[in-house]
Amino acid sequence: MNDKQNDKLRMNAVTFIDDWGKVRLTISISDDGSPYIAVLNPSGEISALFSVTPDQEPYISRTK
């Protein structure tokens, strides 16, 4: 993902960071209204996306 996409996904999100600052989970809603959880690495880049909608099975998209 490029920086513009990363910035867009981080907007209006709730982010949880572990005590060591190594894992960040961001919960937000995509442009189409679907909720997702993004896993960010320590530098803030998105390494995986988890998306679930009520009418679908869980969907995992790895970006790296």
Gaussian input, Z-matrix of N, CA and C with variables (Angstrom, degrees):
# hf/3-21g

backbone

0 1
 N
 C     1     B1
 C     2     B2     1     A1
 N     3     B3     2     A2     1     D1
 C     4     B4     3     A3     2     D2
 C     5     B5     4     A4     3     D3
 N     6     B6     5     A5     4     D4
 C     7     B7     6     A6     5     D5
 C     8     B8     7     A7     6     D6
 N     9     B9     8     A8     7     D7
 C    10    B10     9     A9     8     D8
 C    11    B11    10    A10     9     D9
 N    12    B12    11    A11    10    D10
 C    13    B13    12    A12    11    D11
 C    14    B14    13    A13    12    D12
 N    15    B15    14    A14    13    D13
 C    16    B16    15    A15    14    D14
 C    17    B17    16    A16    15    D15
 N    18    B18    17    A17    16    D16
 C    19    B19    18    A18    17    D17
 C    20    B20    19    A19    18    D18
 N    21    B21    20    A20    19    D19
 C    22    B22    21    A21    20    D20
 C    23    B23    22    A22    21    D21
 N    24    B24    23    A23    22    D22
 C    25    B25    24    A24    23    D23
 C    26    B26    25    A25    24    D24
 N    27    B27    26    A26    25    D25
 C    28    B28    27    A27    26    D26
 C    29    B29    28    A28    27    D27
 N    30    B30    29    A29    28    D28
 C    31    B31    30    A30    29    D29
 C    32    B32    31    A31    30    D30
 N    33    B33    32    A32    31    D31
 C    34    B34    33    A33    32    D32
 C    35    B35    34    A34    33    D33
 N    36    B36    35    A35    34    D34
 C    37    B37    36    A36    35    D35
 C    38    B38    37    A37    36    D36
 N    39    B39    38    A38    37    D37
 C    40    B40    39    A39    38    D38
 C    41    B41    40    A40    39    D39
 N    42    B42    41    A41    40    D40
 C    43    B43    42    A42    41    D41
 C    44    B44    43    A43    42    D42
 N    45    B45    44    A44    43    D43
 C    46    B46    45    A45    44    D44
 C    47    B47    46    A46    45    D45
 N    48    B48    47    A47    46    D46
 C    49    B49    48    A48    47    D47
 C    50    B50    49    A49    48    D48
 N    51    B51    50    A50    49    D49
 C    52    B52    51    A51    50    D50
 C    53    B53    52    A52    51    D51
 N    54    B54    53    A53    52    D52
 C    55    B55    54    A54    53    D53
 C    56    B56    55    A55    54    D54
 N    57    B57    56    A56    55    D55
 C    58    B58    57    A57    56    D56
 C    59    B59    58    A58    57    D57
 N    60    B60    59    A59    58    D58
 C    61    B61    60    A60    59    D59
 C    62    B62    61    A61    60    D60
 N    63    B63    62    A62    61    D61
 C    64    B64    63    A63    62    D62
 C    65    B65    64    A64    63    D63
 N    66    B66    65    A65    64    D64
 C    67    B67    66    A66    65    D65
 C    68    B68    67    A67    66    D66
 N    69    B69    68    A68    67    D67
 C    70    B70    69    A69    68    D68
 C    71    B71    70    A70    69    D69
 N    72    B72    71    A71    70    D70
 C    73    B73    72    A72    71    D71
 C    74    B74    73    A73    72    D72
 N    75    B75    74    A74    73    D73
 C    76    B76    75    A75    74    D74
 C    77    B77    76    A76    75    D75
 N    78    B78    77    A77    76    D76
 C    79    B79    78    A78    77    D77
 C    80    B80    79    A79    78    D78
 N    81    B81    80    A80    79    D79
 C    82    B82    81    A81    80    D80
 C    83    B83    82    A82    81    D81
 N    84    B84    83    A83    82    D82
 C    85    B85    84    A84    83    D83
 C    86    B86    85    A85    84    D84
 N    87    B87    86    A86    85    D85
 C    88    B88    87    A87    86    D86
 C    89    B89    88    A88    87    D87
 N    90    B90    89    A89    88    D88
 C    91    B91    90    A90    89    D89
 C    92    B92    91    A91    90    D90
 N    93    B93    92    A92    91    D91
 C    94    B94    93    A93    92    D92
 C    95    B95    94    A94    93    D93
 N    96    B96    95    A95    94    D94
 C    97    B97    96    A96    95    D95
 C    98    B98    97    A97    96    D96
 N    99    B99    98    A98    97    D97
 C   100   B100    99    A99    98    D98
 C   101   B101   100   A100    99    D99
 N   102   B102   101   A101   100   D100
 C   103   B103   102   A102   101   D101
 C   104   B104   103   A103   102   D102
 N   105   B105   104   A104   103   D103
 C   106   B106   105   A105   104   D104
 C   107   B107   106   A106   105   D105
 N   108   B108   107   A107   106   D106
 C   109   B109   108   A108   107   D107
 C   110   B110   109   A109   108   D108
 N   111   B111   110   A110   109   D109
 C   112   B112   111   A111   110   D110
 C   113   B113   112   A112   111   D111
 N   114   B114   113   A113   112   D112
 C   115   B115   114   A114   113   D113
 C   116   B116   115   A115   114   D114
 N   117   B117   116   A116   115   D115
 C   118   B118   117   A117   116   D116
 C   119   B119   118   A118   117   D117
 N   120   B120   119   A119   118   D118
 C   121   B121   120   A120   119   D119
 C   122   B122   121   A121   120   D120
 N   123   B123   122   A122   121   D121
 C   124   B124   123   A123   122   D122
 C   125   B125   124   A124   123   D123
 N   126   B126   125   A125   124   D124
 C   127   B127   126   A126   125   D125
 C   128   B128   127   A127   126   D126
 N   129   B129   128   A128   127   D127
 C   130   B130   129   A129   128   D128
 C   131   B131   130   A130   129   D129
 N   132   B132   131   A131   130   D130
 C   133   B133   132   A132   131   D131
 C   134   B134   133   A133   132   D132
 N   135   B135   134   A134   133   D133
 C   136   B136   135   A135   134   D134
 C   137   B137   136   A136   135   D135
 N   138   B138   137   A137   136   D136
 C   139   B139   138   A138   137   D137
 C   140   B140   139   A139   138   D138
 N   141   B141   140   A140   139   D139
 C   142   B142   141   A141   140   D140
 C   143   B143   142   A142   141   D141
 N   144   B144   143   A143   142   D142
 C   145   B145   144   A144   143   D143
 C   146   B146   145   A145   144   D144
 N   147   B147   146   A146   145   D145
 C   148   B148   147   A147   146   D146
 C   149   B149   148   A148   147   D147
 N   150   B150   149   A149   148   D148
 C   151   B151   150   A150   149   D149
 C   152   B152   151   A151   150   D150
 N   153   B153   152   A152   151   D151
 C   154   B154   153   A153   152   D152
 C   155   B155   154   A154   153   D153
 N   156   B156   155   A155   154   D154
 C   157   B157   156   A156   155   D155
 C   158   B158   157   A157   156   D156
 N   159   B159   158   A158   157   D157
 C   160   B160   159   A159   158   D158
 C   161   B161   160   A160   159   D159
 N   162   B162   161   A161   160   D160
 C   163   B163   162   A162   161   D161
 C   164   B164   163   A163   162   D162
 N   165   B165   164   A164   163   D163
 C   166   B166   165   A165   164   D164
 C   167   B167   166   A166   165   D165
 N   168   B168   167   A167   166   D166
 C   169   B169   168   A168   167   D167
 C   170   B170   169   A169   168   D168
 N   171   B171   170   A170   169   D169
 C   172   B172   171   A171   170   D170
 C   173   B173   172   A172   171   D171
 N   174   B174   173   A173   172   D172
 C   175   B175   174   A174   173   D173
 C   176   B176   175   A175   174   D174
 N   177   B177   176   A176   175   D175
 C   178   B178   177   A177   176   D176
 C   179   B179   178   A178   177   D177
 N   180   B180   179   A179   178   D178
 C   181   B181   180   A180   179   D179
 C   182   B182   181   A181   180   D180
 N   183   B183   182   A182   181   D181
 C   184   B184   183   A183   182   D182
 C   185   B185   184   A184   183   D183
 N   186   B186   185   A185   184   D184
 C   187   B187   186   A186   185   D185
 C   188   B188   187   A187   186   D186
 N   189   B189   188   A188   187   D187
 C   190   B190   189   A189   188   D188
 C   191   B191   190   A190   189   D189

   B1=1.4494
   B2=1.5235
   B3=1.3060
   B4=1.4520
   B5=1.5265
   B6=1.3439
   B7=1.4630
   B8=1.5213
   B9=1.3211
   B10=1.4689
   B11=1.5301
   B12=1.3449
   B13=1.4605
   B14=1.5217
   B15=1.3366
   B16=1.4612
   B17=1.5187
   B18=1.3442
   B19=1.4598
   B20=1.5187
   B21=1.3243
   B22=1.4601
   B23=1.5303
   B24=1.3265
   B25=1.4588
   B26=1.5227
   B27=1.3226
   B28=1.4575
   B29=1.5284
   B30=1.3156
   B31=1.4641
   B32=1.5324
   B33=1.3292
   B34=1.4693
   B35=1.5239
   B36=1.3050
   B37=1.4558
   B38=1.5242
   B39=1.3278
   B40=1.4537
   B41=1.5186
   B42=1.3348
   B43=1.4580
   B44=1.5218
   B45=1.3242
   B46=1.4577
   B47=1.5214
   B48=1.3297
   B49=1.4595
   B50=1.5251
   B51=1.3372
   B52=1.4582
   B53=1.5330
   B54=1.3262
   B55=1.4648
   B56=1.5232
   B57=1.3122
   B58=1.4597
   B59=1.5244
   B60=1.3174
   B61=1.4580
   B62=1.5084
   B63=1.3375
   B64=1.4636
   B65=1.5192
   B66=1.3146
   B67=1.4621
   B68=1.5235
   B69=1.3169
   B70=1.4597
   B71=1.5199
   B72=1.3044
   B73=1.4599
   B74=1.5216
   B75=1.3060
   B76=1.4572
   B77=1.5173
   B78=1.3238
   B79=1.4583
   B80=1.5243
   B81=1.3225
   B82=1.4602
   B83=1.5215
   B84=1.3188
   B85=1.4661
   B86=1.5190
   B87=1.3339
   B88=1.4621
   B89=1.5251
   B90=1.3254
   B91=1.4672
   B92=1.5245
   B93=1.3354
   B94=1.4675
   B95=1.5321
   B96=1.3343
   B97=1.4533
   B98=1.5097
   B99=1.3324
   B100=1.4620
   B101=1.5261
   B102=1.3371
   B103=1.4630
   B104=1.5238
   B105=1.3277
   B106=1.4565
   B107=1.5200
   B108=1.3154
   B109=1.4600
   B110=1.5186
   B111=1.3221
   B112=1.4606
   B113=1.5217
   B114=1.3253
   B115=1.4550
   B116=1.5197
   B117=1.3327
   B118=1.4537
   B119=1.5172
   B120=1.3255
   B121=1.4565
   B122=1.5333
   B123=1.3473
   B124=1.4703
   B125=1.5289
   B126=1.3256
   B127=1.4685
   B128=1.5244
   B129=1.3398
   B130=1.4516
   B131=1.5132
   B132=1.3390
   B133=1.4623
   B134=1.5246
   B135=1.3129
   B136=1.4564
   B137=1.5225
   B138=1.3430
   B139=1.4602
   B140=1.5214
   B141=1.3352
   B142=1.4672
   B143=1.5220
   B144=1.3334
   B145=1.4643
   B146=1.5224
   B147=1.3169
   B148=1.4546
   B149=1.5204
   B150=1.3214
   B151=1.4565
   B152=1.5220
   B153=1.3322
   B154=1.4589
   B155=1.5269
   B156=1.3157
   B157=1.4579
   B158=1.5222
   B159=1.3197
   B160=1.4666
   B161=1.5295
   B162=1.3221
   B163=1.4630
   B164=1.5257
   B165=1.3303
   B166=1.4647
   B167=1.5159
   B168=1.3213
   B169=1.4563
   B170=1.5299
   B171=1.3301
   B172=1.4652
   B173=1.5309
   B174=1.3077
   B175=1.4579
   B176=1.5209
   B177=1.3171
   B178=1.4596
   B179=1.5191
   B180=1.3214
   B181=1.4559
   B182=1.5168
   B183=1.3015
   B184=1.4650
   B185=1.5150
   B186=1.3198
   B187=1.4557
   B188=1.5162
   B189=1.3209
   B190=1.4688
   B191=1.4980
   A1=109.02
   A2=116.09
   A3=118.41
   A4=110.31
   A5=116.04
   A6=120.43
   A7=112.54
   A8=117.24
   A9=120.79
   A10=110.28
   A11=116.91
   A12=120.49
   A13=110.41
   A14=117.57
   A15=120.85
   A16=111.06
   A17=117.29
   A18=120.89
   A19=111.02
   A20=117.25
   A21=121.17
   A22=110.62
   A23=117.18
   A24=120.45
   A25=111.81
   A26=117.86
   A27=120.64
   A28=113.27
   A29=117.80
   A30=120.63
   A31=110.14
   A32=116.13
   A33=122.08
   A34=112.27
   A35=117.12
   A36=121.64
   A37=110.04
   A38=115.10
   A39=122.02
   A40=106.28
   A41=117.15
   A42=120.78
   A43=110.08
   A44=116.08
   A45=122.94
   A46=108.09
   A47=117.18
   A48=121.88
   A49=107.80
   A50=116.43
   A51=118.67
   A52=110.19
   A53=116.59
   A54=121.97
   A55=113.32
   A56=117.61
   A57=121.30
   A58=112.18
   A59=117.70
   A60=121.65
   A61=114.27
   A62=116.60
   A63=119.68
   A64=113.29
   A65=117.75
   A66=121.01
   A67=108.76
   A68=115.16
   A69=120.27
   A70=107.98
   A71=116.25
   A72=121.94
   A73=107.26
   A74=116.75
   A75=121.89
   A76=108.86
   A77=116.60
   A78=122.18
   A79=107.71
   A80=115.94
   A81=119.89
   A82=110.05
   A83=115.67
   A84=122.43
   A85=108.35
   A86=116.56
   A87=121.28
   A88=110.62
   A89=116.32
   A90=121.45
   A91=112.78
   A92=116.90
   A93=119.35
   A94=112.73
   A95=117.00
   A96=121.33
   A97=115.19
   A98=117.79
   A99=121.51
   A100=110.62
   A101=117.49
   A102=118.87
   A103=110.37
   A104=116.51
   A105=120.24
   A106=109.76
   A107=115.15
   A108=122.83
   A109=106.18
   A110=116.95
   A111=121.78
   A112=108.28
   A113=116.71
   A114=122.57
   A115=106.68
   A116=116.42
   A117=121.18
   A118=110.39
   A119=116.54
   A120=120.71
   A121=108.78
   A122=118.64
   A123=120.29
   A124=114.60
   A125=118.17
   A126=119.55
   A127=112.07
   A128=117.52
   A129=121.25
   A130=115.14
   A131=117.71
   A132=120.44
   A133=109.74
   A134=116.36
   A135=121.11
   A136=109.34
   A137=116.42
   A138=120.24
   A139=112.44
   A140=118.35
   A141=121.11
   A142=109.05
   A143=115.12
   A144=121.27
   A145=109.09
   A146=116.71
   A147=122.49
   A148=107.11
   A149=117.25
   A150=121.17
   A151=109.79
   A152=115.97
   A153=120.94
   A154=108.10
   A155=116.40
   A156=120.96
   A157=107.05
   A158=117.70
   A159=120.29
   A160=114.48
   A161=118.10
   A162=120.91
   A163=113.67
   A164=117.33
   A165=120.18
   A166=110.89
   A167=113.89
   A168=120.40
   A169=108.29
   A170=118.22
   A171=119.75
   A172=110.64
   A173=116.36
   A174=122.32
   A175=108.79
   A176=116.43
   A177=121.56
   A178=108.47
   A179=116.29
   A180=121.68
   A181=108.20
   A182=116.86
   A183=120.36
   A184=108.66
   A185=115.65
   A186=119.42
   A187=112.76
   A188=118.12
   A189=120.73
   A190=109.54
   D1=145.60
   D2=178.64
   D3=-88.23
   D4=172.09
   D5=-175.99
   D6=-61.35
   D7=-36.74
   D8=-179.09
   D9=-63.50
   D10=-41.55
   D11=177.99
   D12=-66.72
   D13=-42.77
   D14=178.71
   D15=-59.51
   D16=-44.92
   D17=179.93
   D18=-62.78
   D19=-40.79
   D20=-178.88
   D21=-64.77
   D22=-39.95
   D23=-179.78
   D24=-69.45
   D25=-28.82
   D26=-178.86
   D27=-79.31
   D28=-17.41
   D29=-178.38
   D30=-67.05
   D31=141.68
   D32=176.94
   D33=52.38
   D34=45.21
   D35=-177.24
   D36=-122.43
   D37=159.12
   D38=171.80
   D39=-105.87
   D40=127.53
   D41=-177.20
   D42=-119.04
   D43=133.02
   D44=175.71
   D45=-110.40
   D46=132.38
   D47=-179.27
   D48=-122.75
   D49=134.57
   D50=179.01
   D51=-71.20
   D52=170.65
   D53=-175.95
   D54=-61.20
   D55=-24.48
   D56=-177.28
   D57=-97.87
   D58=-3.24
   D59=179.34
   D60=71.48
   D61=19.40
   D62=-176.56
   D63=-93.64
   D64=-29.78
   D65=-177.02
   D66=-123.59
   D67=131.47
   D68=176.12
   D69=-125.90
   D70=130.73
   D71=174.87
   D72=-113.98
   D73=124.02
   D74=179.88
   D75=-112.89
   D76=127.51
   D77=178.48
   D78=-109.38
   D79=127.00
   D80=-178.20
   D81=-157.55
   D82=-172.26
   D83=178.99
   D84=-124.60
   D85=133.20
   D86=-179.58
   D87=-76.76
   D88=174.92
   D89=-178.93
   D90=-57.91
   D91=-31.98
   D92=-178.73
   D93=-86.92
   D94=5.41
   D95=176.68
   D96=90.53
   D97=2.90
   D98=-179.82
   D99=-82.45
   D100=132.53
   D101=175.85
   D102=-73.50
   D103=151.49
   D104=177.36
   D105=-151.72
   D106=161.91
   D107=171.16
   D108=-120.66
   D109=127.44
   D110=177.50
   D111=-108.16
   D112=136.89
   D113=174.79
   D114=-100.07
   D115=121.67
   D116=-178.58
   D117=-109.23
   D118=144.33
   D119=175.65
   D120=-81.72
   D121=174.29
   D122=-176.55
   D123=-57.01
   D124=-27.26
   D125=179.74
   D126=-85.02
   D127=-0.91
   D128=176.05
   D129=93.32
   D130=3.18
   D131=177.95
   D132=-81.60
   D133=143.54
   D134=179.91
   D135=-77.82
   D136=124.64
   D137=-179.66
   D138=-106.11
   D139=-19.52
   D140=177.08
   D141=-158.70
   D142=148.59
   D143=176.14
   D144=-122.17
   D145=136.20
   D146=176.08
   D147=-119.90
   D148=123.57
   D149=-176.71
   D150=-129.16
   D151=135.08
   D152=177.43
   D153=-136.95
   D154=130.79
   D155=172.38
   D156=-120.11
   D157=155.02
   D158=-174.98
   D159=-56.34
   D160=-29.87
   D161=-176.53
   D162=-99.68
   D163=11.13
   D164=-177.55
   D165=-131.37
   D166=160.53
   D167=170.89
   D168=-73.63
   D169=158.36
   D170=175.91
   D171=-55.55
   D172=140.94
   D173=-177.73
   D174=-125.81
   D175=130.59
   D176=179.64
   D177=-118.12
   D178=129.79
   D179=177.95
   D180=-123.87
   D181=114.96
   D182=177.04
   D183=-91.38
   D184=132.75
   D185=-176.47
   D186=-96.68
   D187=-11.55
   D188=179.28
   D189=-130.58

